[in-house]
Amino acid sequence: MKRIFDPDMFDFQWESINHDRYIVATYFIEDTLEDQDWIEHLGQVQRMALEGSTSSWMRVREDSGAVREKLTSKVLGYFEVPTEKPHTKTAVVQIGFPIDAWDINLNIPMMLLTIAGNCFAFPTKIRLLDVFFPKELVARFQGPKYGIQGIREKLNVHGRPLVLHIIKPKMGMTPEETANQVYQTALGGADICKDDEMLSDLSNSPWEKRLEAVLKAIEKAERETGQKMLYMLSITDEVNRINEKARKAVAMGATGLLLAYSAGPSALRLLTEDPEVKAPVLLHVSHMVSQIPMISFPVFSKLCRLCGADMMLSPCIWTSIPMVSPEEAARNYQVMVAPMYHIKPTFPMPCAGMYPGLIPALMEEFGIDQVIPAGGGMLGHKMGYTAGAKAWRQAIDATLNDVPLVEAAKDKPELKAAIEQWGIRKRPQTAWGYMGKNFNPCFADKNLE
């Protein structure tokens, strides 16, 4: 007798499986069938789970019990989310995918086909919320070569956020113009500079000449200030050229590399696990943004951390490119720095539209382990590029010492100009507890008059 809900898939929970042998994906799904009063939602879940592992809409003879026991995905959780929409069911679903499916050839493309492949075609709405990677799978990945601690050691900078200069405009400058811009921000105390993700090879700025010019500018600034700077050179290209370009760049003295997500997480893994590529890798997420409606940012961050990103742009609530909710932005940061077996943490980079007046809010939310990138919020400073970089460092020093920026700016013209130009932001707070805000001692009037 054929069962409605296949016991090979449904008679499971988290306690039923070997946690070292399953990837577990958590999805939000919503299904609407306007012409039906009865929606058998577990039937939809069964379709999703089968398409992510062994089967199709019809079971064939070779799809045996032994095959399903070893390779078919398992439904580990179904949690209905109440909705007032008619003819609609919504739920959070957890599906376990056995890593035996890749017992001799574990690779990122096949993993993505499993957790974010055909299953996305079925529900009316679907979003991949989280992925649990088991220890036995993660053991086959190297992760970041450097991570947070390794980058700090390269720069000899500890105990504060790092400041990154985004070279602007995105493209069009000569190597000499690029180097001059970097030299000025290096004098101001920027720790890292990077090509814009849109910059490739232009006739007026081939990457080899740009690298040579920028490295010379950084060396000159270091002789004058005693401070190091890393340059993240853009090497995004066709997959078969990325590692060759990276090896040549490192041989020329490159101190960092930038790869855009459009090259793919598999390309990122090949790059970071190449023993000849001895430089930190910054992953730029711009192409990833198009997929955010269907895949949560923490999933991408976990995946790219697994594949070796040393630094990675990340969302925040102050960005000029809004991507996710405040909660998802905060959780994404936490996922990037949280313990993950042997995998080193990836440096988060709250990005887009940053300026010095955000430092207290950013450090309140994310602490010291962040790289803060600034393009216009450094180069647009009315006193110039060096002053723009100095303002960032002054804001960080003041915040570390619990000095309000307005107070710190009294004898720091660079910071004063920055906060007059862009302002200071305070993070909103929610008055939890008590009868209301007026009863909460953290928010209520002190009535001291």
N, C-alpha and C positions, 0 to 999 in steps of 0.2 A: 504494500500500500504506500502510495506517495504521500508524504507529509507536506502540509502547507509551508511550514517553516523547517527547512532542512536542518536536522540535528547535527550534521557535520559542520554547520556554521553557527547555529544559534545556541546550542547547549553548552555555552561557555560564559565565563566571567573572568575578571583579572586574575582571580585566584586559581583559575583552571589551567593557565598556560605557564610555560617556562619563560620568565621575563627576559632572559638572555637571548632568546631565540625569535623574538617578535618585534617588528616595528609596529607601534600603535598610533594610528592617525585619528584625530578628533575633528569631527565636522559639524557645522551647523547646516541643517537642511530645511527647506520649506517647500511644500508641495501643495499646489492648488489644482483641483479638478472641478471646474464649474458645473459640469453636467452630472456629478455623482454626489450622493449624500453619504456614501460609505467609502472611506479611504483606508485601505489596509496598508498602513505606512510601513510595517515591517517587510512587506513584499517589495517595496521600493528599496529598502535597506539591503535586502537580499540581492536585488539586481546590481546595486552598487558594489557589494562585496564580491560577488562572483566575477564581475568584469575587472576587478582589481587583482584577480588571481587566476583561477584555472578555467573558468567556464564561460558559456554563452547563454543565450536565452533558451536553448534546448540542450538537455544533457545527452551526451553521446556515450556509446558503449565503453570507450576507453577511459572515461571519466569515472574511475572506480573509487570504491571506498578508501582504498589505500592511498590513492592520489590525493583525495580530498583531505584525508587525515593529515598528510604531510604538508601539502602545498596550498590548500584552499584557505582563504582568509576567514577569520573568526569574529563574530559580532560579540563584543565584550561589554557594550553598554548602549542602552537606548533611554534617553531622558527627554520626555515630552516637554515642550515649552508651550504654555497656554497661549492661545491667540484668539482674538475676537473676529478674525477674518473668516467669512463663510467659505465652506468647502475647502478648508485649508488645514494641514497638519504641519507643525514645526517641531523640531527636535534637535538635540545634540546627540551625536552618534559616535561611538568609539569602535574602530575596526582594527583587528590585529592581523598583520601580514607576516607570515613566516619567512625568516631570512634563508631558509633552505632553498628558496627560489633562486638564490644566487650563491649556492654553496661553493662553486669553483670560480665564479667571475662576478664578484661584487663590484658594481659600478653605478655611478650617479644617474646616468640616463635611465637605466632600468628601474632604479628606485623611484624616480620621478614618474615614470609610466605607471607604477603601482599606486602611489598615494595621490597622484594628481593627473590621472589619465582619463580613461573612458568614463570613470565614475562621475566626472564633472558634467557629463552630457545628460544625466538622468533627472535629478531634482529640478524643480522650477527655479530655486535659488540654492546655492551651495557655497560654503566658505570653509576652507581648511584652516582650523583654528590652532592646532598644535600637532607636533609629532614627537613621540618618544622613541629615541634611538637606544637599542639595547647595548650592553657592554661588549658582547662578542662582536657586534657589527662595528662599533666605534673603535675597537682595538685594531681594526684594519685600516684606520685613517691616521694620518700624522697630525692634522690640525695646523694651527699657526706655527711657523718657525720661531717667531719672536713674541708675538702677543704683547700685552701691556707692559710686563716687566722687561722684556727684551728691548722694546723700543725706548723705554726709560733709560736702560743701561747704555744704549747707543748714544743717547743725548746727554747722559749724566744729569737728568732732571727728574727729581722725585718730589712727592708731596704737593703737587699742584697740577691743575689741568694744563694741557699743552695747547699752544696757539698755532694755528695753521693759516698760512697765506694762500688763498686761491688766486692764481695768476689770471688776471683779466686784462683786456677782453678775452673772450673764450678762444679766439683765433685771430691771426692777422699780424701779430708782432714778429719782428725778426729775433733771432737768437740774442742779439746784443740788447735789444729793447727789453726782452724778457729778463735777461740777466741783470740789467740795471734796476728793474722793478724789484727783483728778489734781493739784490744787494741792499736796497733801501729798507725793506722790511726786516731783513736780518739785522741791520744796525739797530732797529727798534726793539728787537728781542723776540721775533717770531721763531718758533722752534722747527717748523716744518713749512715747506711750500709745495704746491702741487700744480701740475698742469690741469686745466679744465678737462672734464671728461670728453668734451667735444673735439679736443685738439688731437689731431693725428699727425700726418706728415704733409706739410704744405711746401710749395716750391720755395717760399721765402723763409721757411723754418724747418728744415729736415731735422729729425729727432737727434741725430748724432751731433750736429753743430749746436743745437739747443742745449743738449746735455753738457757738452764741453764748456759752453759759455756760462751756464748757470753754476756749474761746479767751481769754476774759477772765481765767480762773484761770491759764492759762499765761502770759499777759502780766504778771500780777501777780507770779508766781514769777520770771519772767525779770528784772523790775526789782529783785528782792531778791537774786538769785543771779548774774545776768549770763549764765546758761546758757539756751540755746534748748531747746524741746521741740516735737516734731511730734505732731499728733493725727490718727490714722487713723480717719476717720469711716466707719461702716458704711453702704454705699449699695446693698447687694444688693437686687434687685427684679426685676420682670418686665423682659425685655430692652428693651422699647420705652420704659422709664422710667429706665434706669440713667444714660445720658449726660445727660439733662435734669436729673436730680438732681445729678449730678457738676458740671455747669456752674454750677448755682445755688449749690452748696456752695463752689466755688472763688471765685465772685463775692462770697460772704459772708466770704471769708478762710480757707477750709479749707486746711490745710497738708499733708493726706494723706487717702487714701481707702482703704477696705477693701472688697474684693469677694470673695465666696465662690465656690469652684469650681463650685458647683451652678448658677450662672448660665451656665457654659460658657466654654471657651477663646475661642470666637468673640466673645462679649460682652466678654471681657477685651481682646481685640485692638481692638475698636471703641472701647472706653473709652480705652485708652492711646494710640491713634493720633489721638484727637480733639485738634486743636490748641488748643481752648479749655480743655481739662482740664490745667491746669498745676499738677499736684500728684503726688507719688509714689503708686503704687498697691501696696498689700499684698494679695497673694492668699492667701486662707485655704483650706486643703486638705481640710476635714472631709468633704465629700461624695466627694472623691477616694478616701478610705480604703476605701470599699466595693469599689473596682475594683482594689486592689493585688494580690489573688490572681491576676489575669490580665494586669496591666500593671505593669511595674516602675516604681518611683518616679523613677529618672533619666529615663525616657521622658516622664513628666508634667512634670518640671522643665525638660527641654529644650523641650517644647512651650509651656509657660507663659512661659519666658524669651523664646522666639521671639515670643509674643503680647504681651510688654511688661511682665511683672511686675517691679517694682522690688525687692520683697521677697516672700519666699514661705516659709511654714512648712515645715520639713523634719524628717525623722526623725533620732533618735540613739539610742544604746543605753541612755540613762538615762531615757527618757521613761516617763510613766505611761500612755501609750497605745502599746503596742508595735505596730509595723507591719511592719518589715522586718528582715533580718539585719544584723549589724554591718558586714559588707562592703558591703551595698547602701546603708546609711546613709552610710558614708564615701565611697563612689563617687558618691552623689548630690550631696554637698557639692562634690566635685571637678568634676562636670559643671556645677554652677551658676556656678562662678567661672572655669572653663577658657576660653581664647580660643575664640571662635565667630564667625569672620569679623568683621563690623562690629558685631555685637550686644554690647551692654554686659553685664557680669556682673550677676546677680541676687543680692541679699543673702540668704544662707541664714539660717534661724531655727530652730535645734534647739529642739524645743518639747514642752510638756506635762510638768508635774511638775518644773520647774526650781527650784533653790535655790542660794544662794551657794557652798556647799561643793562644787558641781560645777565651778566655774570652772577650777581647774587641769586637770581632765580634759578639759573642753570646749576649752580653749585649746591643750592638747597635741594634740588631735585636729584641730581646725579653725582654729587660729591666731586672728588678730585680726579677720578679715573675717567677722563673724557678728553678728546681732542676737539677743540672748537674751531671750525673753519670759518674764515671770513674773507669775502671778496670786496664787495662794495662797503661793508661795515668796517673795513680797514683802509682800503685804497681811496674811499670817498671822504676820508677825514680832511677837513678844510685846511689843516696845517701840513698836509702831505703824507706820504707813505710811511716814513719813519715814525712820525708822530702817531699815525694810525696804529702801528704795531705797539708803540709804547703805551698807548691808552689801554690796550688789552691787558698788557702785563701789569699796569698800575691798578686796573680794576680787580684783577685776580689777587694781587698782593693785599689790597685793601680788604677784600672779602675774607681772605684767609685770616686776617687779623681783626675781623669783626668791626671794621671801620666803615661807616656808611659812605657810599661813593661821593655824596655831596660834600661830606667832611674831608674825605681824602683828596678831592679835587681842588681844594683851596690853594695848595702849593704845587699842583701838577697841571700845568696849562694844557697838556695833551688830553688828559682825562676830562678836564673841565670842558674843553671844546667838544669832546665826543658826547658827553651827556647833555650838553646844550643843543647839540645837533640832532641826537636821536632819542634822548630821554632815558629814563630808568624804569624798568618794569618790576612789578611785584606780582608774585604768583597768587591767584585767587585761593581762598581758603573756605572750607565748609565747616560750619559750626555744628559739629555732631554732638549729640547728647543734650541734656537739660530740656527745659520746656521750649526754649527758643534762644535766639542769639543774645537777647538782652539778659538772659539768666546765666550765660556761659562766661566764666571769669576770663577766658582767653579773648573774648570779643566784646564784652559789655563795657559800657562807660564805667570808669573807676569811681566816679562821684566823690572826688577828693576836694572839691571846692567847698 
